[in-house]
Amino acid sequence: KPEDWDQPKTIVDDKAKKPDDWDDETDGEWEAPMIDNPDYKGDWKAKMMPNPKFKGEWKPTQIDNPDFKDDPNLYARSIANIGLDLWQVKSGSIFDDFIVSDDLSECEAAAKHWKTLFD
């Protein structure tokens, strides 16, 4: 990186003057406004050299695993308990009959059943 490249993006405006009606006690300490730095050249980036042998981004070779066996029940779970961490503002909330499912239609059917009981 060239040595003259480290210039800030903005600099203090030397021509700015403190307004006559500025009161340090009520308005706070006056700070001169910032202006764009004419010497700022942007973010420095190294130049890219052409590489005729470039074959693209490297990717590892994919090979079959001879020991792999597909197990459809690998992520099957039998849920017996549910833990809840609740913060309630109003007492009297009652929770009962939770449904845990990956089938949306089953959840909608259960919701419809319980809605008819309480409407």
Beta strands, then each sheet from edge to edge (+ up, - down):
strand 1: 10-12
strand 2: 34-36
sheet 1: 1+ 2-
end
